[in-house]
């Protein structure tokens, strides 16, 4: 296929390819939750398969064979079935970089060509980053169910109903996350004077032995209340995350220490955490699962319109976000 500048498409393709690793890193660095998952080693590529499987361990009262005994008493050796797997569909994302024939002619010098290409790539990459950063807080139902299965699904408002990861929550209580309702469970509308008490009580819902929430993500409203409650001791900050550009502080309470970050999004712009919502997350059990062959890389070759003098190159990503223990996650809500 002939183009107005035949070398342009080659440069575009090789540049996208060389930037794919950087883009994958930028996406995780651009979001506090994804950054924590990468720190934990929980950004785990998928090698193939029709679905993403996340192994889970649970206790089924109908099959458990664990019990105390005395002397020669017969033991229960019936088969136990404490291991299963949740399954998640591969979700696909793409951003397009488009160049017209006229633009290729006008920018035929190598340096000018690269300048134009860099500008277009930065726009496409930023849009892809922001879209994924937004969707990891969603329910997976957006855009006809094609969006990532985000925290709104994993840590649901009504955890006693619906299906997540192919498991019916109404049937299996171990698959239900915790919920702390400010008015119902706390007794009053959340404020700067009671938010720390509410955090202590909500944290206690998700402590199991040495498992406890390690990351608290707030929307703008709760972040403001928490910050106000900490005004007298503002030195309690998370220096590492703050150094990376995240608005962050530390929470010490309920016997645990957790990072508190703001991810509310711009007013009227990208919306991340839903309004007046907090997620108390045990990130040990949350995973970001990109496909190893579609992790911000070019999709196919150049595409040229049959009736336009232009080429299009796609940057693609496929994968999902998974959770192997919703029970250890808490949603705070009004």
Number of C-alpha atoms within 10 A of each C-alpha: 6 6 16 17 18 12 13 20 19 12 15 21 19 11 16 22 15 11 15 19 13 11 20 17 14 15 19 21 18 17 21 25 23 23 20 21 20 17 11 13 12 19 19 14 18 20 12 11 10 9 15 24 17 19 13 15 13 14 12 14 10 8 12 16 15 12 7 7 10 7 5 6 8 8 12 11 9 10 9 14 14 13 11 12 15 19 18 22 20 23 19 16 19 18 21 18 19 18 20 16 15 13 16 23 14 12 18 17 12 11 10 13 20 17 12 14 21 15 11 15 22 13 14 18 24 15 14 22 21 17 16 21 24 20 22 26 24 22 19 22 14 12 7 7 11 14 21 28 28 23 24 19 23 31 28 22 19 14 22 17 15 15 15 23 21 12 14 15 19 14 13 13 13 16 26 26 23 24 23 21 20 20 12 11 13 18 10 12 12 21 17 16 12 16 20 20 15 20 21 16 16 25 26 17 19 22 18 10 6 7 12 24 26 18 21 26 23 26 21 22 17 23 24 15 18 22 17 15 17 18 10 9 9 12 11 14 17 18 14 10 18 13 10 13 13 19 16 25 23 19 22 13 15 17 10 16 14 20 21 27 24 22 25 23 17 10 8 6 7 14 20 23 24 19 15 17 20 28 24 27 26 23 22 19 18 25 22 22 22 24 22 16 16 20 20 29 23 24 17 11 13 17 13 18 9 7 6 9 14 19 19 16 23 22 24 20 25 21 24 26 25 28 29 21 24 25 22 27 29 28 25 21 19 16
